[in-house]
């Protein structure tokens, strides 16, 4: 059974808010968010996960796009072949004066929080990489992205 995950896409001043992680390939970036819990709406999941991982409350907006992630079809197949996740990516906002930080319940492997300039996303090791396409066309929903990493 696929795991349902809700992620926050937070853009402020032409920068994307990400969590910083590290693996054997070096530093990489992911969106804050995570698994939906029983009896929790998707916006509630995004807000809870953001409080846990980046220490700030977010205002959850519209659904930007949806992706499947079937690990056995991607580069991490050897590490997590059994993972199948359906991710719903929501446009979110944070207060202009807030300072995101590593929250009290960080994501596994989370080392920090960063603002990545949108202009630098093409060179960044960002997951899901398909997010770059959704951000390149502001105001247009990305719809279903497919089984992408």
C-alpha positions as CSV (number, residue, x, y, z in Angstrom):
1,X,0.0,0.0,0.0
2,X,1.5,3.4,-1.0
3,X,2.3,5.9,1.8
4,X,0.6,9.3,1.4
5,X,2.9,12.2,1.9
6,X,2.1,16.0,1.9
7,X,4.9,18.4,1.1
8,X,5.3,22.2,1.4
9,X,6.6,24.2,-1.5
10,X,7.5,27.5,0.1
11,X,8.9,30.3,-2.2
12,X,9.8,33.7,-0.8
13,X,11.9,36.4,-2.5
14,X,12.7,34.0,-5.4
15,X,14.1,31.3,-3.0
16,X,12.8,27.9,-2.2
17,X,12.8,26.7,1.4
18,X,14.3,23.2,1.7
19,X,15.6,20.9,4.3
20,X,19.2,19.9,4.0
21,X,20.2,16.3,4.1
22,X,23.3,14.3,3.4
23,X,24.1,10.8,2.1
24,X,27.1,9.1,0.5
25,X,26.7,11.3,-2.5
26,X,27.0,14.4,-0.4
27,X,24.5,17.2,0.4
28,X,21.1,17.2,-1.1
29,X,17.8,19.1,-0.6
30,X,14.2,18.0,0.0
31,X,10.9,19.7,0.7
32,X,9.6,19.9,4.2
33,X,6.7,17.5,4.8
34,X,5.9,13.9,5.3
35,X,3.5,11.2,5.9
36,X,-0.2,11.8,6.6
37,X,-1.4,10.3,9.9
38,X,-4.7,8.6,10.6
39,X,-7.6,11.0,10.7
40,X,-5.5,14.0,9.6
41,X,-6.3,16.1,6.5
42,X,-3.5,16.8,4.0
43,X,-3.2,20.5,5.0
44,X,-3.0,19.4,8.7
45,X,-0.2,17.0,7.7
46,X,1.7,19.7,5.9
47,X,1.4,22.1,8.9
48,X,2.4,19.5,11.5
49,X,5.4,18.3,9.4
50,X,6.6,21.9,8.8
51,X,6.4,22.6,12.6
52,X,8.4,19.4,13.2
53,X,11.0,19.9,10.5
54,X,11.5,23.6,10.0
55,X,10.1,25.0,13.2
56,X,7.5,27.3,11.6
57,X,3.8,27.3,11.1
58,X,2.8,27.5,7.4
59,X,-0.3,28.7,5.6
60,X,-1.3,25.9,3.3
61,X,-2.5,27.0,-0.2
62,X,-3.4,25.2,-3.4
63,X,-2.3,21.8,-4.5
64,X,0.5,22.3,-7.0
65,X,1.1,18.8,-8.2
66,X,1.1,15.1,-7.4
67,X,3.8,12.5,-7.9
68,X,4.3,8.8,-7.4
69,X,7.6,7.7,-6.1
70,X,8.2,4.0,-6.7
71,X,11.8,3.5,-5.4
72,X,12.6,0.4,-7.4
73,X,12.3,2.5,-10.5
74,X,14.9,5.1,-9.4
75,X,18.4,5.6,-8.2
76,X,17.7,4.5,-4.6
77,X,16.3,1.2,-5.6
78,X,19.1,-0.8,-3.8
79,X,18.5,1.0,-0.5
80,X,14.7,1.2,-0.4
81,X,13.2,-1.1,-3.1
82,X,9.9,-1.6,-1.2
83,X,9.0,2.1,-0.9
84,X,6.0,3.5,-2.8
85,X,4.9,6.9,-1.9
86,X,2.3,9.3,-3.3
87,X,3.3,12.9,-2.7
88,X,1.0,15.8,-2.8
89,X,2.9,19.1,-3.1
90,X,1.1,22.2,-1.8
91,X,2.0,25.9,-2.3
92,X,2.6,27.3,1.2
93,X,3.5,30.6,2.8
94,X,5.4,31.6,5.9
95,X,5.4,34.9,7.7
96,X,7.8,37.5,6.2
97,X,9.6,37.8,9.5
98,X,9.9,34.1,10.4
99,X,13.3,32.4,10.5
100,X,13.0,28.7,9.7
101,X,15.4,26.4,11.6
102,X,15.7,22.7,12.3
103,X,12.6,21.9,14.2
104,X,12.1,19.7,17.3
105,X,11.3,16.6,15.3
106,X,13.6,16.8,12.2
107,X,13.3,14.4,9.3
108,X,15.7,11.4,9.3
109,X,19.1,12.6,8.2
110,X,18.1,16.3,8.3
111,X,21.1,18.5,8.9
112,X,19.6,21.9,8.4
113,X,17.2,24.3,6.6
114,X,18.1,26.5,3.7
115,X,16.7,29.0,1.2
116,X,17.8,28.0,-2.3
117,X,17.7,30.6,-5.0
118,X,15.3,29.6,-7.7
119,X,18.0,30.5,-10.3
120,X,20.3,27.8,-8.7
121,X,17.8,24.9,-8.7
122,X,19.0,23.5,-12.0
123,X,22.4,22.8,-10.4
124,X,21.1,21.7,-7.0
125,X,20.6,18.1,-6.0
126,X,16.9,18.6,-5.2
127,X,14.3,15.9,-4.7
128,X,11.9,15.7,-6.3
129,X,13.8,17.0,-9.3
130,X,10.6,17.3,-11.3
131,X,9.6,20.2,-9.0
132,X,11.9,22.4,-11.1
133,X,9.4,22.0,-14.0
134,X,6.4,22.9,-11.8
135,X,8.2,26.0,-10.4
136,X,9.3,27.1,-13.9
137,X,5.6,27.7,-14.9
138,X,4.3,29.8,-12.0
139,X,0.5,30.1,-11.9
140,X,0.0,26.8,-13.7
141,X,-0.7,23.6,-11.9
142,X,1.7,20.8,-12.6
143,X,-1.0,18.2,-12.3
144,X,0.2,14.6,-12.1
145,X,3.9,14.4,-12.6
146,X,4.1,10.6,-12.9
147,X,6.5,8.2,-11.2
148,X,9.4,10.7,-10.9
149,X,12.3,11.3,-8.6
